[in-house]
Each structure stands twice: as structure tokens, then as C-alpha cells.
Amino acid sequence: MKSYDWIVVGGGLTGAAVSYELIKKGFSVLLLEQDKTLQGATRYSYGGIAYWAGTIALTRQLCAEGIERHRILSAELDADTQFRELDLLLTINADHDPEIVAAPYATCAIPPRLLSVEAACEMEPLLNRDAIAGALTVRHGHVHPHAIAQAYRQAFCRLGGVQQVAQVTQLGNPVSGILTATGETYYGGKILICAGGFSRALLKTAGIAMRLYFTHAEVIETPPVEVQLRTLVMPAEATRLPLETQSTTLEVDRLWDEPGHEPVPPIIEAGAIQFLDGSLRIGQISRVLTDIHAQVDSTQSEAEIRTQVGKRLPALTHLPGNCYHCLVAFTADQLPLIGDCPNIEGIYIFSGFSSPFALVPPLAERFAYWATGREDEIIPQLSPLRFAKDSVL
């Protein structure tokens, strides 16, 4: 059976991008994705590129590299990623002080501007002026999630890459190959895990414990509609970061290998984006459920999303659409895990991106360069070794 230099597990944005960059460097690469059409976090994401949001030297550099990469990707990949730049509106609750809400954003590489209610509603006429005390605005990058993943995969195949539909169920220890749900084994010198929210469970099959976590995210997707949303609307008050902080403490960490726990309450970030074809993504609810196969009540979730988004964008309340559910990976410090897994030769990780559309393109390029044996200033900073818990079970 044929053996590959690299087997990449996961065909979403991360896996597709890094597979393309690896094959550009001359490696033989097999890309495995469990679904014929994408169903994970890439499929149901907003596609936003927060290149303005870097707050430390590392993320500022990567965000700057990321937006420059996006500006040339369509031409390089010979496919339209639907890249554009548009206005982001971070809305502020009516009962909150705009100056206090705006203060934490001062550390961003490009701090958003504070707008009055009138100015915010002029920028986005669909806003309910009675629901906000103002908004922050900044230019924001955007791509269609499926379009960019597909563009990477098509370019990968044109360069000789091989992709297969297969669900990986077992990693070897030591590594000689990987086993799929249908009993097939694929062999590769190195295995790269880009499976998003499934990565933690997959690594565990090889005895690898890692501080990589996941939320169950729920969003509504609409067909193309006549309503015209001019901007990307999100809440200014961040609730995702506190959720991640609370669910990765050492006290809670031990619960992650026991299905059935919900260590912190769910959050909702009432936001919406309209794609170029007129369809919208509206959301989102994030739940910390330690079972990757946990079931959620989509009917209740859809009603909650519509209610909360409808307070700020009433025109979106009753649009046709369906609620979807996926896993979203994250880490304990909001930085991705990239590099070789500790104590087991041949297994690597490329997952846990808090801002994937901004960070994946430049880091995929850097990883492939690093994989050739050359030094890179950033990849070692993102190594799993930075967490003490990383060890073999």
C-alpha cells in the first residue's frame, strides 16, 4: 500500500490550507475528510477575518500576514474565495456605558472607532436604535468559508495531492498508520491532526492528552433573501473569552475526559453576516458539553437565537432558515496548538484557532516551511509543549 510523507486528518479550512502548503514544498500528502461535503466549523462559520484584532506582538504579526495572504489567495489558488473588506459593527447594549465597553479594544492593532447610535444606524439601517447605546466599527476581512476551503483543496489536487473521504478512528502508537471507520489503514511518515473539535478525542486514541477543547456551536443558516444587511454585526461585549477561561481551569480540566458534563453555562453572541449570494448566518450559541456526540435541542436553540438577534436586527427575526450544530476547537490561552505532539514521534497538531480565517493562511505557510527542517520564529511559540498538561496518558 502506498505511503505518504504526510497524512492530514480533517479537510476544513485548517487541513485544506496546510495540505496545500505542504504539497507546494514537495511532500507527498494524503488529505482525509470524514464528510463528502463539509459539515464542521468551517462549514457553519461567519468567515470573518479579524486582522485588526491582534493585541500582542505575535498575533499582530500573524494578523498582518494573514490579510496580505488573503488579498492574493484567489489569484494564487485560481478560484474565487469571495474575499472582501466590509464594515464590522460591534453593538453595545442599550444599558451599558459605551466608553467602558470600548476601553478594552484600545490594545488592538487597529482600535475600532466608537459610534453614536445615530451613526451606527446610518451605517446599518437594519439596527434597532432602541436596543443599543452605540457601536464600535472597524474594517473587517471576509471570505466565504466553503469557497476558501474548496479553493485550497482544488489547488492541492492540481499539484498532485490525494484526498479521500474517510473517518479516522484510531492513531497508532507508535505511528505506522491510521485506521478508518471502514477498516482501511493508510500509511504515512507523519500524521497531522487538523480535525478541529474532534482532535482531542482522536489524539486520545494514541494516548496523547492535550489542553485542546471544544464548544458545541449552533447557528441559523438562511437561503438567499431580499433583506440587505450592509455590515457584519456582532456584540461588543465579549462573552466567548470568559467562557473559554472558565472551562479550561485545572479544576474543570479533569472533567473533559468524562462525557456528560456541562461545566459552565452556555452563551449567545447575537450576530449576523450576509454572504454575496444573499444568504445569512445568524447566531450563535456556544455550549461547553464534554461529550463530542452530545445532542442539543435545535428547536429551542433556534428560537433563542432568533429572539436575541431580533432585538438588534428585527428584520432578521422571521427569515426562513434552519439551525445547525458543529464543534469549535479552542485552547486555554486563545493561541493555536501547532507542532509535534509530545513523547510520540510522528504525530503533529494544527488546531485550536480562535480566529481561523485570519491566522490559518499564514500559519499553514509557516508550518510547511518549518516541516522542511528550516527554522521558523513563530511555530515553536505555538508548540503544545507550552502547556504542562501535555503528556502521554
N, C-alpha and C positions, 0 to 999 in steps of 0.2 A: 504494500500500500504506500502511496506517495506520502512523503513527509515534507513539512513546510518549515521555513525559518521561523515564522510567527503564525500562531493561530489567535485570532482576535475574536473574543466572545462578546457579542452584542452589536447590533447593526444600526443603532440610533446615531445621533449626531457624533457622540464620542468615538464609537467604534468605527463609523464610516470615515471620519476625518483622520484618525490615526492610521487606519489601514491604507488610505490613500497616500499619506505622507511616508509610511514605511516602504510601500512598493516603489515610490519615487526614488528612494535610496538604494534600490536594487535588491531588496529582500523578496523572497517568495512568501506570499501571505494568503491565508485562508480566513475568510470572514464568515462567522456563523451567527445567524439571527433566528430566533425561535418562531417568528411570525412571518407569514408571506407578505403581509402589509403591516407597517409599524403600528404598534398598539401601546407603546410605553410613554415615558415622559416627553420624549421628542415629539411624538405624535400630537399630544394634547397641550403643548406649551404655548406661550404667547409669542415666542420668537424674538423677544426684546434683547437689544444689545446695549447694556448699561455701561458704555465706555467712559462715561463721565464720573462713575461712582467709585473709582479707586480711592482708598483712604490711607494706604501705606505705600511705601516706595515700590514694593513688589507688585501689588495689584494695579497701581497707577501705570507701571511699565507695561504690564500684560494687557491692560485695557487699551492703551495707546497702540500696542502692536496688533491687538485684535481688530480695532476698527480699520486700521490700514489694510489688514488682511482681507476683511470683508469687502473693501472697496475695489479689490481686484479679483475676488474669487470667481465671480460669474464668468469673467473672461478666461481665467485660468482653467476652470472646470468645463468650459464650453457649455454652460447651462445657466438658466436664469434662477438665481437664489431669491429673487424678488427683494433684493436689498434696497433699502431706502432710509432716509432720516426724517423723522417726524417729531412733533412736539409731544413730550410727556407731561401730563398733568398729575401732580401728586396732591390730591384733595385733602383738605383739613376739616375735621368735624366742626360743625357749627358751634359747639360749646367748648371748643379748645382755643387756646391763645396761639395765633399764627406765629408770633415771634419765638415762642418757646418750642413749637413744633419744628420750626425752621433751623433752630440753633445747631442740632447735630449734623446737619448737612454742610456746615461750613468747612469740614475737613475733606470734603470730596475734591477730586482733581478739578472738576468744573462744578462749583456750587450752583444749585438751582436758584432761580430768582423767585422772590415772593410776590405773588399777585393778589390784588384785591378780589373780592367776589365778582365785581363788575368786569374786571379784566379777564378773570378765569372764564366767565360765562361768554364773553366775547370770543375767546379762543375756542371754547367748546360750547356751542349753543344748546346741546342736549343736557347740560348740567342743570340740576335743580338748585337755584341760588339760595333757597331757604335751608338747604342741607349742609352748606359749607360756610366756613369762616374765611375762606381764601384758598389759595393753592400755590404750590411750587411748580416751576416749569423749567425744563432744560431740553435741549435737543437729544434725541434718543435714536439709536440704530434699530433696525428691524428687518427680519427676513421671514420667509415662510418656512416653518420648521421642516415640513415634509420635503419642500423643494430643495433646501440646502443638503439634507441628508441624502436625498436621491441623487443630487448632483455629485456629491463626493463618491457615492457608490458606483455611479456610472463611469466616472473618471478612473476610479480604482480598477474596474473591469477592463476598460480600454487599455490600461497599462499591463494587463496580464493577471490581475488579481482574480481569485476564485471566491465566490460566495455560495453558501449553501443554507437552506432552511433546515435548522436542526436545534432542538432544545438540549443544551448541555446539562447533564445531571450529576456528573462526577468528575473531579480533577484527581489525577494520580498523585501519589506521594511515595517515592519520588516521581517526578513528572516524566512520563514517556508518551502520554496521550490523554485524550479526554473522551469520556463516554457520553453518548446521547440517549435520549428517551427511547429511541427505536433500537438501541443496542449497538449502534455503529460506533466505531472508535476512529478518531482522527489523530494523527501523529504530528508533533511539531517540536522543534528545538526549544521554543519559548512560547508560553501562553500568556496572553494579555487580557485581563478581565475588564471589560467595559460594559458591564451588564446593569449599571445604574442601581436601582433599589434591590435587585436580585443578587448583587455582588457579594454582600455579606454572607448569605446562605450558601452561595456557591463556593466561596473561599473556605467555609467551614468544612466542606466535604474533603478538603485536603489538610484539615487540622489547623487552619490559619484563622486566628482571632484578630480582628481589626476594628478600630474605632470608626466604623463606617455604618451609617444608619439610614433610615428611610421614613418618609411620611406617605400616607395614602392621600393623594390629592384628587379632588373632584372639581370638574369644570363643566360648563354647558357649552356645547358647540351648536351653532345655528347654520342653516343653509344661507346662501346669498339672500340678502334682504334689501329693501329700499331705504331703510333708515341709514343715515350717513353720520358716522362717528368720525370726527376730524382728527382726534388725538388718541394717544394711549392713556387711559385713565387708571390710576392706582391710588390707594390711600397713602398719605404721607406718614402716618403713624405706623412704624414698623412693628408687626406682631410676629413675623416669622423668626427673627433673630432671638427674641426671648423664648419662643417655643423650642428652638434648637438648643439653646443654652440649658434650659431646664431638663430637656430629655437626654442630655449627654453627661450629666453629673456622674461621678463614680458611684453614688448611691443607686441611681437609676440604671446605670450601665449593665448591672448584673441581670436585669430583667429582660434584656434584649434577646437573650437566647432561650427565653421561655415564652412560647406563644400564649396569647390570651390577655396580655397586659395592655393597658392604656394609661401610661404613667403621667401624662399631662393632658389637659383639656384641649379640644380642637380649636382652631382659629379660622376666621374667614377674612380674606383680603378682597374687598369689594372692588373689582376692576374689570376692564373690558378692553379688547383690541379688535379692530376690524381689518380683515385682510383685503388684498387688492381685488379679490373676486366678489367682495361684498359679504362674505360670511364673517361671523364673530366668534370669539372665545370669551366667555363670561365666567368669572369665578372669583377666587377659588377657595375651597375648604381644604385645610390640611389637618390630617388626623395622625396622631402617634399611636399606631397599633403595631405591636411587636410581631404579629403573625403576617407574613407576606401574603397569605391567602385569605386574610380577614375579609368578611363580607360587610358592605355598608349599605344603608338604605338610600338608594339613589332618589327615590321619590321625595323623601324628607330633605335630602341634600339639595335637590333642585329647587324646592320651594324656598329654602333658606337663602340660597344664592340669589334667586330672583327678588326676594324681599329686600335683601341688603343692597344689592346693586341698584334696585329700583328706587331706593331712597335718594341716590345721587344722580341716577340716569333713568328717569321714569319711562322714557320711550323704549327701553330695553326690557322692561318687566315681562311683557307677554309675547315676546318674539317666539316663533317656533324654534324648537331645538331639543336636544337630548343631553342628559347628564352622563359623563364618562368618568372613569376612575383609573388611576395609574399610580405607580410608585415613583417617588422622587428621592434620590440619594442626597445625603449631606454628611458633613463631618463635624467634629467637636470644635473646630476653630474657623469654620467657613472657608477653608482653603482645601483644594482637591488633594487626593492621595494619588501620587504618581511615582512609579519606580518599582524596584524589585521587592517582593514580599519577604519579610524576614525569615531566616532559617530554612527556607525551602528554595533551592535553586531552580530557576526556570519558570516561576510564576510571577507575573507582574500585574500591577494595578493601574488603572487610569479612570478614576471615578470620583464622585463626591463633589461635583461642581456646583457652587452656589449661584454662579452666573455663567451658565454653559455657553451661551451664544457669544458672549464677549471673550471668554477665556479659552474655549476648546480649540479654535483655529490656531492661535499662536502656540499653544502648548503641545498640540499634536505635531506641529512642525518641529518644535524644540525636542520632543521626545524621540522622534525619528532620527534627528541629528545625534542625540545622545546614544541611541541604540547602535550607532555605527562605531561606538567606542570613543567618541570625542567628548571633550568636557563641555558642559553647559552650566552657566552660572545659576540658573533657576531650578532645574529639575531636582537637584539634591535638596533644595529648600522645601520641597513638597513630598519628600520621601515619607513612607509610613513609619519609618524609624523615629520620627519626631514624637510619636506617642508611646508612652511607656507600656501601654497595654498590648501593643503589637507583639505577639508571641505565638508559638505553636501550642495548641491545646494539649 
